[in-house]
Amino acid sequence: MGSDVVIEKEMGISHTEFFRNIPRVLGEDFSKQTDRVILEGDDKSLVISISEQGERRIALFVLPVTCVTLTFKGYGEAEITKTIKAFDRAFQRGGG
């Protein structure tokens, strides 16, 4: 558990969707700011930052796009893997 681990994702979500779903990953014990959430405790922290919301256009179809950066400090590899799996599951959408 040495240096920070930074993971970046481009996601098809709005800011509203992000803040609505993030408790499914972190629970309720995190601090929320305009462009990030912070989870701290036990000599470690997770900062999840979001970019300005953009959009992707496919013909007349418009989808929100937000870049998300997860910065893990003091987390072990197994904890990071578990958190990323929970994050991906919380934001997964059904497809057909």
Phi and psi restraints in degrees (range 20) as a CNS / XPLOR table:
assign (resid 1 and name C) (resid 2 and name N)
       (resid 2 and name CA) (resid 2 and name C) 1.0 -112.3 20.0 2
assign (resid 2 and name N) (resid 2 and name CA)
       (resid 2 and name C) (resid 3 and name N) 1.0 -92.4 20.0 2
assign (resid 2 and name C) (resid 3 and name N)
       (resid 3 and name CA) (resid 3 and name C) 1.0 -80.8 20.0 2
assign (resid 3 and name N) (resid 3 and name CA)
       (resid 3 and name C) (resid 4 and name N) 1.0 167.6 20.0 2
assign (resid 3 and name C) (resid 4 and name N)
       (resid 4 and name CA) (resid 4 and name C) 1.0 -66.7 20.0 2
assign (resid 4 and name N) (resid 4 and name CA)
       (resid 4 and name C) (resid 5 and name N) 1.0 148.0 20.0 2
assign (resid 4 and name C) (resid 5 and name N)
       (resid 5 and name CA) (resid 5 and name C) 1.0 -113.7 20.0 2
assign (resid 5 and name N) (resid 5 and name CA)
       (resid 5 and name C) (resid 6 and name N) 1.0 123.9 20.0 2
assign (resid 5 and name C) (resid 6 and name N)
       (resid 6 and name CA) (resid 6 and name C) 1.0 -116.2 20.0 2
assign (resid 6 and name N) (resid 6 and name CA)
       (resid 6 and name C) (resid 7 and name N) 1.0 127.8 20.0 2
assign (resid 6 and name C) (resid 7 and name N)
       (resid 7 and name CA) (resid 7 and name C) 1.0 -124.6 20.0 2
assign (resid 7 and name N) (resid 7 and name CA)
       (resid 7 and name C) (resid 8 and name N) 1.0 129.5 20.0 2
assign (resid 7 and name C) (resid 8 and name N)
       (resid 8 and name CA) (resid 8 and name C) 1.0 -114.6 20.0 2
assign (resid 8 and name N) (resid 8 and name CA)
       (resid 8 and name C) (resid 9 and name N) 1.0 140.4 20.0 2
assign (resid 8 and name C) (resid 9 and name N)
       (resid 9 and name CA) (resid 9 and name C) 1.0 -137.0 20.0 2
assign (resid 9 and name N) (resid 9 and name CA)
       (resid 9 and name C) (resid 10 and name N) 1.0 141.0 20.0 2
assign (resid 9 and name C) (resid 10 and name N)
       (resid 10 and name CA) (resid 10 and name C) 1.0 -101.0 20.0 2
assign (resid 10 and name N) (resid 10 and name CA)
       (resid 10 and name C) (resid 11 and name N) 1.0 121.2 20.0 2
assign (resid 10 and name C) (resid 11 and name N)
       (resid 11 and name CA) (resid 11 and name C) 1.0 -122.4 20.0 2
assign (resid 11 and name N) (resid 11 and name CA)
       (resid 11 and name C) (resid 12 and name N) 1.0 146.3 20.0 2
assign (resid 11 and name C) (resid 12 and name N)
       (resid 12 and name CA) (resid 12 and name C) 1.0 -88.5 20.0 2
assign (resid 12 and name N) (resid 12 and name CA)
       (resid 12 and name C) (resid 13 and name N) 1.0 63.5 20.0 2
assign (resid 12 and name C) (resid 13 and name N)
       (resid 13 and name CA) (resid 13 and name C) 1.0 -136.9 20.0 2
assign (resid 13 and name N) (resid 13 and name CA)
       (resid 13 and name C) (resid 14 and name N) 1.0 157.6 20.0 2
assign (resid 13 and name C) (resid 14 and name N)
       (resid 14 and name CA) (resid 14 and name C) 1.0 -92.1 20.0 2
assign (resid 14 and name N) (resid 14 and name CA)
       (resid 14 and name C) (resid 15 and name N) 1.0 168.3 20.0 2
assign (resid 14 and name C) (resid 15 and name N)
       (resid 15 and name CA) (resid 15 and name C) 1.0 -62.4 20.0 2
assign (resid 15 and name N) (resid 15 and name CA)
       (resid 15 and name C) (resid 16 and name N) 1.0 -38.8 20.0 2
assign (resid 15 and name C) (resid 16 and name N)
       (resid 16 and name CA) (resid 16 and name C) 1.0 -59.2 20.0 2
assign (resid 16 and name N) (resid 16 and name CA)
       (resid 16 and name C) (resid 17 and name N) 1.0 -45.7 20.0 2
assign (resid 16 and name C) (resid 17 and name N)
       (resid 17 and name CA) (resid 17 and name C) 1.0 -63.5 20.0 2
assign (resid 17 and name N) (resid 17 and name CA)
       (resid 17 and name C) (resid 18 and name N) 1.0 -41.0 20.0 2
assign (resid 17 and name C) (resid 18 and name N)
       (resid 18 and name CA) (resid 18 and name C) 1.0 -58.5 20.0 2
assign (resid 18 and name N) (resid 18 and name CA)
       (resid 18 and name C) (resid 19 and name N) 1.0 -53.2 20.0 2
assign (resid 18 and name C) (resid 19 and name N)
       (resid 19 and name CA) (resid 19 and name C) 1.0 -69.8 20.0 2
assign (resid 19 and name N) (resid 19 and name CA)
       (resid 19 and name C) (resid 20 and name N) 1.0 -25.0 20.0 2
assign (resid 19 and name C) (resid 20 and name N)
       (resid 20 and name CA) (resid 20 and name C) 1.0 -72.7 20.0 2
assign (resid 20 and name N) (resid 20 and name CA)
       (resid 20 and name C) (resid 21 and name N) 1.0 -37.8 20.0 2
assign (resid 20 and name C) (resid 21 and name N)
       (resid 21 and name CA) (resid 21 and name C) 1.0 -91.7 20.0 2
assign (resid 21 and name N) (resid 21 and name CA)
       (resid 21 and name C) (resid 22 and name N) 1.0 -20.6 20.0 2
assign (resid 21 and name C) (resid 22 and name N)
       (resid 22 and name CA) (resid 22 and name C) 1.0 -60.7 20.0 2
assign (resid 22 and name N) (resid 22 and name CA)
       (resid 22 and name C) (resid 23 and name N) 1.0 -31.0 20.0 2
assign (resid 22 and name C) (resid 23 and name N)
       (resid 23 and name CA) (resid 23 and name C) 1.0 -62.1 20.0 2
assign (resid 23 and name N) (resid 23 and name CA)
       (resid 23 and name C) (resid 24 and name N) 1.0 -23.1 20.0 2
assign (resid 23 and name C) (resid 24 and name N)
       (resid 24 and name CA) (resid 24 and name C) 1.0 -66.6 20.0 2
assign (resid 24 and name N) (resid 24 and name CA)
       (resid 24 and name C) (resid 25 and name N) 1.0 -22.6 20.0 2
assign (resid 24 and name C) (resid 25 and name N)
       (resid 25 and name CA) (resid 25 and name C) 1.0 -94.6 20.0 2
assign (resid 25 and name N) (resid 25 and name CA)
       (resid 25 and name C) (resid 26 and name N) 1.0 -47.8 20.0 2
assign (resid 25 and name C) (resid 26 and name N)
       (resid 26 and name CA) (resid 26 and name C) 1.0 -99.9 20.0 2
assign (resid 26 and name N) (resid 26 and name CA)
       (resid 26 and name C) (resid 27 and name N) 1.0 -8.1 20.0 2
assign (resid 26 and name C) (resid 27 and name N)
       (resid 27 and name CA) (resid 27 and name C) 1.0 77.8 20.0 2
assign (resid 27 and name N) (resid 27 and name CA)
       (resid 27 and name C) (resid 28 and name N) 1.0 -154.1 20.0 2
assign (resid 27 and name C) (resid 28 and name N)
       (resid 28 and name CA) (resid 28 and name C) 1.0 -106.7 20.0 2
assign (resid 28 and name N) (resid 28 and name CA)
       (resid 28 and name C) (resid 29 and name N) 1.0 -2.7 20.0 2
assign (resid 28 and name C) (resid 29 and name N)
       (resid 29 and name CA) (resid 29 and name C) 1.0 -96.0 20.0 2
assign (resid 29 and name N) (resid 29 and name CA)
       (resid 29 and name C) (resid 30 and name N) 1.0 63.6 20.0 2
assign (resid 29 and name C) (resid 30 and name N)
       (resid 30 and name CA) (resid 30 and name C) 1.0 -141.7 20.0 2
assign (resid 30 and name N) (resid 30 and name CA)
       (resid 30 and name C) (resid 31 and name N) 1.0 159.8 20.0 2
assign (resid 30 and name C) (resid 31 and name N)
       (resid 31 and name CA) (resid 31 and name C) 1.0 -100.0 20.0 2
assign (resid 31 and name N) (resid 31 and name CA)
       (resid 31 and name C) (resid 32 and name N) 1.0 142.6 20.0 2
assign (resid 31 and name C) (resid 32 and name N)
       (resid 32 and name CA) (resid 32 and name C) 1.0 -114.8 20.0 2
assign (resid 32 and name N) (resid 32 and name CA)
       (resid 32 and name C) (resid 33 and name N) 1.0 132.8 20.0 2
assign (resid 32 and name C) (resid 33 and name N)
       (resid 33 and name CA) (resid 33 and name C) 1.0 -123.2 20.0 2
assign (resid 33 and name N) (resid 33 and name CA)
       (resid 33 and name C) (resid 34 and name N) 1.0 178.5 20.0 2
assign (resid 33 and name C) (resid 34 and name N)
       (resid 34 and name CA) (resid 34 and name C) 1.0 -57.4 20.0 2
assign (resid 34 and name N) (resid 34 and name CA)
       (resid 34 and name C) (resid 35 and name N) 1.0 -41.3 20.0 2
assign (resid 34 and name C) (resid 35 and name N)
       (resid 35 and name CA) (resid 35 and name C) 1.0 -124.6 20.0 2
assign (resid 35 and name N) (resid 35 and name CA)
       (resid 35 and name C) (resid 36 and name N) 1.0 20.5 20.0 2
assign (resid 35 and name C) (resid 36 and name N)
       (resid 36 and name CA) (resid 36 and name C) 1.0 -166.8 20.0 2
assign (resid 36 and name N) (resid 36 and name CA)
       (resid 36 and name C) (resid 37 and name N) 1.0 162.3 20.0 2
assign (resid 36 and name C) (resid 37 and name N)
       (resid 37 and name CA) (resid 37 and name C) 1.0 -126.8 20.0 2
assign (resid 37 and name N) (resid 37 and name CA)
       (resid 37 and name C) (resid 38 and name N) 1.0 148.9 20.0 2
assign (resid 37 and name C) (resid 38 and name N)
       (resid 38 and name CA) (resid 38 and name C) 1.0 -131.7 20.0 2
assign (resid 38 and name N) (resid 38 and name CA)
       (resid 38 and name C) (resid 39 and name N) 1.0 128.2 20.0 2
assign (resid 38 and name C) (resid 39 and name N)
       (resid 39 and name CA) (resid 39 and name C) 1.0 -116.7 20.0 2
assign (resid 39 and name N) (resid 39 and name CA)
       (resid 39 and name C) (resid 40 and name N) 1.0 121.2 20.0 2
assign (resid 39 and name C) (resid 40 and name N)
       (resid 40 and name CA) (resid 40 and name C) 1.0 -129.0 20.0 2
assign (resid 40 and name N) (resid 40 and name CA)
       (resid 40 and name C) (resid 41 and name N) 1.0 148.5 20.0 2
assign (resid 40 and name C) (resid 41 and name N)
       (resid 41 and name CA) (resid 41 and name C) 1.0 160.3 20.0 2
assign (resid 41 and name N) (resid 41 and name CA)
       (resid 41 and name C) (resid 42 and name N) 1.0 154.9 20.0 2
assign (resid 41 and name C) (resid 42 and name N)
       (resid 42 and name CA) (resid 42 and name C) 1.0 50.5 20.0 2
assign (resid 42 and name N) (resid 42 and name CA)
       (resid 42 and name C) (resid 43 and name N) 1.0 47.3 20.0 2
assign (resid 42 and name C) (resid 43 and name N)
       (resid 43 and name CA) (resid 43 and name C) 1.0 59.4 20.0 2
assign (resid 43 and name N) (resid 43 and name CA)
       (resid 43 and name C) (resid 44 and name N) 1.0 29.5 20.0 2
assign (resid 43 and name C) (resid 44 and name N)
       (resid 44 and name CA) (resid 44 and name C) 1.0 -145.9 20.0 2
assign (resid 44 and name N) (resid 44 and name CA)
       (resid 44 and name C) (resid 45 and name N) 1.0 160.6 20.0 2
assign (resid 44 and name C) (resid 45 and name N)
       (resid 45 and name CA) (resid 45 and name C) 1.0 -149.1 20.0 2
assign (resid 45 and name N) (resid 45 and name CA)
       (resid 45 and name C) (resid 46 and name N) 1.0 153.5 20.0 2
assign (resid 45 and name C) (resid 46 and name N)
       (resid 46 and name CA) (resid 46 and name C) 1.0 -128.9 20.0 2
assign (resid 46 and name N) (resid 46 and name CA)
       (resid 46 and name C) (resid 47 and name N) 1.0 121.1 20.0 2
assign (resid 46 and name C) (resid 47 and name N)
       (resid 47 and name CA) (resid 47 and name C) 1.0 -113.5 20.0 2
assign (resid 47 and name N) (resid 47 and name CA)
       (resid 47 and name C) (resid 48 and name N) 1.0 123.2 20.0 2
assign (resid 47 and name C) (resid 48 and name N)
       (resid 48 and name CA) (resid 48 and name C) 1.0 -114.4 20.0 2
assign (resid 48 and name N) (resid 48 and name CA)
       (resid 48 and name C) (resid 49 and name N) 1.0 111.1 20.0 2
assign (resid 48 and name C) (resid 49 and name N)
       (resid 49 and name CA) (resid 49 and name C) 1.0 -104.8 20.0 2
assign (resid 49 and name N) (resid 49 and name CA)
       (resid 49 and name C) (resid 50 and name N) 1.0 146.4 20.0 2
assign (resid 49 and name C) (resid 50 and name N)
       (resid 50 and name CA) (resid 50 and name C) 1.0 -121.5 20.0 2
assign (resid 50 and name N) (resid 50 and name CA)
       (resid 50 and name C) (resid 51 and name N) 1.0 145.5 20.0 2
assign (resid 50 and name C) (resid 51 and name N)
       (resid 51 and name CA) (resid 51 and name C) 1.0 -80.5 20.0 2
assign (resid 51 and name N) (resid 51 and name CA)
       (resid 51 and name C) (resid 52 and name N) 1.0 177.5 20.0 2
assign (resid 51 and name C) (resid 52 and name N)
       (resid 52 and name CA) (resid 52 and name C) 1.0 -61.1 20.0 2
assign (resid 52 and name N) (resid 52 and name CA)
       (resid 52 and name C) (resid 53 and name N) 1.0 146.2 20.0 2
assign (resid 52 and name C) (resid 53 and name N)
       (resid 53 and name CA) (resid 53 and name C) 1.0 -75.6 20.0 2
assign (resid 53 and name N) (resid 53 and name CA)
       (resid 53 and name C) (resid 54 and name N) 1.0 131.0 20.0 2
assign (resid 53 and name C) (resid 54 and name N)
       (resid 54 and name CA) (resid 54 and name C) 1.0 -115.1 20.0 2
assign (resid 54 and name N) (resid 54 and name CA)
       (resid 54 and name C) (resid 55 and name N) 1.0 -165.2 20.0 2
assign (resid 54 and name C) (resid 55 and name N)
       (resid 55 and name CA) (resid 55 and name C) 1.0 -148.5 20.0 2
assign (resid 55 and name N) (resid 55 and name CA)
       (resid 55 and name C) (resid 56 and name N) 1.0 152.3 20.0 2
assign (resid 55 and name C) (resid 56 and name N)
       (resid 56 and name CA) (resid 56 and name C) 1.0 -119.3 20.0 2
assign (resid 56 and name N) (resid 56 and name CA)
       (resid 56 and name C) (resid 57 and name N) 1.0 129.0 20.0 2
assign (resid 56 and name C) (resid 57 and name N)
       (resid 57 and name CA) (resid 57 and name C) 1.0 -108.3 20.0 2
assign (resid 57 and name N) (resid 57 and name CA)
       (resid 57 and name C) (resid 58 and name N) 1.0 131.3 20.0 2
assign (resid 57 and name C) (resid 58 and name N)
       (resid 58 and name CA) (resid 58 and name C) 1.0 -127.3 20.0 2
assign (resid 58 and name N) (resid 58 and name CA)
       (resid 58 and name C) (resid 59 and name N) 1.0 101.7 20.0 2
assign (resid 58 and name C) (resid 59 and name N)
       (resid 59 and name CA) (resid 59 and name C) 1.0 56.5 20.0 2
assign (resid 59 and name N) (resid 59 and name CA)
       (resid 59 and name C) (resid 60 and name N) 1.0 -120.6 20.0 2
assign (resid 59 and name C) (resid 60 and name N)
       (resid 60 and name CA) (resid 60 and name C) 1.0 -92.8 20.0 2
assign (resid 60 and name N) (resid 60 and name CA)
       (resid 60 and name C) (resid 61 and name N) 1.0 -0.7 20.0 2
assign (resid 60 and name C) (resid 61 and name N)
       (resid 61 and name CA) (resid 61 and name C) 1.0 -87.5 20.0 2
assign (resid 61 and name N) (resid 61 and name CA)
       (resid 61 and name C) (resid 62 and name N) 1.0 129.1 20.0 2
assign (resid 61 and name C) (resid 62 and name N)
       (resid 62 and name CA) (resid 62 and name C) 1.0 -119.6 20.0 2
assign (resid 62 and name N) (resid 62 and name CA)
       (resid 62 and name C) (resid 63 and name N) 1.0 126.5 20.0 2
assign (resid 62 and name C) (resid 63 and name N)
       (resid 63 and name CA) (resid 63 and name C) 1.0 -118.7 20.0 2
assign (resid 63 and name N) (resid 63 and name CA)
       (resid 63 and name C) (resid 64 and name N) 1.0 141.1 20.0 2
assign (resid 63 and name C) (resid 64 and name N)
       (resid 64 and name CA) (resid 64 and name C) 1.0 -71.7 20.0 2
assign (resid 64 and name N) (resid 64 and name CA)
       (resid 64 and name C) (resid 65 and name N) 1.0 149.0 20.0 2
assign (resid 64 and name C) (resid 65 and name N)
       (resid 65 and name CA) (resid 65 and name C) 1.0 -136.5 20.0 2
assign (resid 65 and name N) (resid 65 and name CA)
       (resid 65 and name C) (resid 66 and name N) 1.0 129.8 20.0 2
assign (resid 65 and name C) (resid 66 and name N)
       (resid 66 and name CA) (resid 66 and name C) 1.0 -135.7 20.0 2
assign (resid 66 and name N) (resid 66 and name CA)
       (resid 66 and name C) (resid 67 and name N) 1.0 130.3 20.0 2
assign (resid 66 and name C) (resid 67 and name N)
       (resid 67 and name CA) (resid 67 and name C) 1.0 -86.1 20.0 2
assign (resid 67 and name N) (resid 67 and name CA)
       (resid 67 and name C) (resid 68 and name N) 1.0 132.7 20.0 2
assign (resid 67 and name C) (resid 68 and name N)
       (resid 68 and name CA) (resid 68 and name C) 1.0 -120.4 20.0 2
assign (resid 68 and name N) (resid 68 and name CA)
       (resid 68 and name C) (resid 69 and name N) 1.0 132.0 20.0 2
assign (resid 68 and name C) (resid 69 and name N)
       (resid 69 and name CA) (resid 69 and name C) 1.0 -120.1 20.0 2
assign (resid 69 and name N) (resid 69 and name CA)
       (resid 69 and name C) (resid 70 and name N) 1.0 121.8 20.0 2
assign (resid 69 and name C) (resid 70 and name N)
       (resid 70 and name CA) (resid 70 and name C) 1.0 -103.9 20.0 2
assign (resid 70 and name N) (resid 70 and name CA)
       (resid 70 and name C) (resid 71 and name N) 1.0 122.7 20.0 2
assign (resid 70 and name C) (resid 71 and name N)
       (resid 71 and name CA) (resid 71 and name C) 1.0 -117.6 20.0 2
assign (resid 71 and name N) (resid 71 and name CA)
       (resid 71 and name C) (resid 72 and name N) 1.0 112.4 20.0 2
assign (resid 71 and name C) (resid 72 and name N)
       (resid 72 and name CA) (resid 72 and name C) 1.0 -98.0 20.0 2
assign (resid 72 and name N) (resid 72 and name CA)
       (resid 72 and name C) (resid 73 and name N) 1.0 128.7 20.0 2
assign (resid 72 and name C) (resid 73 and name N)
       (resid 73 and name CA) (resid 73 and name C) 1.0 -123.3 20.0 2
assign (resid 73 and name N) (resid 73 and name CA)
       (resid 73 and name C) (resid 74 and name N) 1.0 121.2 20.0 2
assign (resid 73 and name C) (resid 74 and name N)
       (resid 74 and name CA) (resid 74 and name C) 1.0 82.5 20.0 2
assign (resid 74 and name N) (resid 74 and name CA)
       (resid 74 and name C) (resid 75 and name N) 1.0 8.3 20.0 2
assign (resid 74 and name C) (resid 75 and name N)
       (resid 75 and name CA) (resid 75 and name C) 1.0 -91.4 20.0 2
assign (resid 75 and name N) (resid 75 and name CA)
       (resid 75 and name C) (resid 76 and name N) 1.0 144.2 20.0 2
assign (resid 75 and name C) (resid 76 and name N)
       (resid 76 and name CA) (resid 76 and name C) 1.0 -82.4 20.0 2
assign (resid 76 and name N) (resid 76 and name CA)
       (resid 76 and name C) (resid 77 and name N) 1.0 165.4 20.0 2
assign (resid 76 and name C) (resid 77 and name N)
       (resid 77 and name CA) (resid 77 and name C) 1.0 -59.0 20.0 2
assign (resid 77 and name N) (resid 77 and name CA)
       (resid 77 and name C) (resid 78 and name N) 1.0 -42.5 20.0 2
assign (resid 77 and name C) (resid 78 and name N)
       (resid 78 and name CA) (resid 78 and name C) 1.0 -64.3 20.0 2
assign (resid 78 and name N) (resid 78 and name CA)
       (resid 78 and name C) (resid 79 and name N) 1.0 -40.3 20.0 2
assign (resid 78 and name C) (resid 79 and name N)
       (resid 79 and name CA) (resid 79 and name C) 1.0 -65.1 20.0 2
assign (resid 79 and name N) (resid 79 and name CA)
       (resid 79 and name C) (resid 80 and name N) 1.0 -40.2 20.0 2
assign (resid 79 and name C) (resid 80 and name N)
       (resid 80 and name CA) (resid 80 and name C) 1.0 -64.3 20.0 2
assign (resid 80 and name N) (resid 80 and name CA)
       (resid 80 and name C) (resid 81 and name N) 1.0 -46.4 20.0 2
assign (resid 80 and name C) (resid 81 and name N)
       (resid 81 and name CA) (resid 81 and name C) 1.0 -59.5 20.0 2
assign (resid 81 and name N) (resid 81 and name CA)
       (resid 81 and name C) (resid 82 and name N) 1.0 -44.4 20.0 2
assign (resid 81 and name C) (resid 82 and name N)
       (resid 82 and name CA) (resid 82 and name C) 1.0 -62.6 20.0 2
assign (resid 82 and name N) (resid 82 and name CA)
       (resid 82 and name C) (resid 83 and name N) 1.0 -43.3 20.0 2
assign (resid 82 and name C) (resid 83 and name N)
       (resid 83 and name CA) (resid 83 and name C) 1.0 -66.7 20.0 2
assign (resid 83 and name N) (resid 83 and name CA)
       (resid 83 and name C) (resid 84 and name N) 1.0 -42.0 20.0 2
assign (resid 83 and name C) (resid 84 and name N)
       (resid 84 and name CA) (resid 84 and name C) 1.0 -64.0 20.0 2
assign (resid 84 and name N) (resid 84 and name CA)
       (resid 84 and name C) (resid 85 and name N) 1.0 -41.1 20.0 2
assign (resid 84 and name C) (resid 85 and name N)
       (resid 85 and name CA) (resid 85 and name C) 1.0 -61.6 20.0 2
assign (resid 85 and name N) (resid 85 and name CA)
       (resid 85 and name C) (resid 86 and name N) 1.0 -43.7 20.0 2
assign (resid 85 and name C) (resid 86 and name N)
       (resid 86 and name CA) (resid 86 and name C) 1.0 -64.6 20.0 2
assign (resid 86 and name N) (resid 86 and name CA)
       (resid 86 and name C) (resid 87 and name N) 1.0 -40.2 20.0 2
assign (resid 86 and name C) (resid 87 and name N)
       (resid 87 and name CA) (resid 87 and name C) 1.0 -61.7 20.0 2
assign (resid 87 and name N) (resid 87 and name CA)
       (resid 87 and name C) (resid 88 and name N) 1.0 -50.2 20.0 2
assign (resid 87 and name C) (resid 88 and name N)
       (resid 88 and name CA) (resid 88 and name C) 1.0 -61.5 20.0 2
assign (resid 88 and name N) (resid 88 and name CA)
       (resid 88 and name C) (resid 89 and name N) 1.0 -40.9 20.0 2
assign (resid 88 and name C) (resid 89 and name N)
       (resid 89 and name CA) (resid 89 and name C) 1.0 -64.7 20.0 2
assign (resid 89 and name N) (resid 89 and name CA)
       (resid 89 and name C) (resid 90 and name N) 1.0 -40.7 20.0 2
assign (resid 89 and name C) (resid 90 and name N)
       (resid 90 and name CA) (resid 90 and name C) 1.0 -66.0 20.0 2
assign (resid 90 and name N) (resid 90 and name CA)
       (resid 90 and name C) (resid 91 and name N) 1.0 -29.4 20.0 2
assign (resid 90 and name C) (resid 91 and name N)
       (resid 91 and name CA) (resid 91 and name C) 1.0 -105.0 20.0 2
assign (resid 91 and name N) (resid 91 and name CA)
       (resid 91 and name C) (resid 92 and name N) 1.0 5.0 20.0 2
assign (resid 91 and name C) (resid 92 and name N)
       (resid 92 and name CA) (resid 92 and name C) 1.0 -69.8 20.0 2
assign (resid 92 and name N) (resid 92 and name CA)
       (resid 92 and name C) (resid 93 and name N) 1.0 141.6 20.0 2
assign (resid 92 and name C) (resid 93 and name N)
       (resid 93 and name CA) (resid 93 and name C) 1.0 -115.1 20.0 2
assign (resid 93 and name N) (resid 93 and name CA)
       (resid 93 and name C) (resid 94 and name N) 1.0 147.2 20.0 2
assign (resid 93 and name C) (resid 94 and name N)
       (resid 94 and name CA) (resid 94 and name C) 1.0 -71.7 20.0 2
assign (resid 94 and name N) (resid 94 and name CA)
       (resid 94 and name C) (resid 95 and name N) 1.0 150.4 20.0 2
assign (resid 94 and name C) (resid 95 and name N)
       (resid 95 and name CA) (resid 95 and name C) 1.0 -135.0 20.0 2
assign (resid 95 and name N) (resid 95 and name CA)
       (resid 95 and name C) (resid 96 and name N) 1.0 171.3 20.0 2
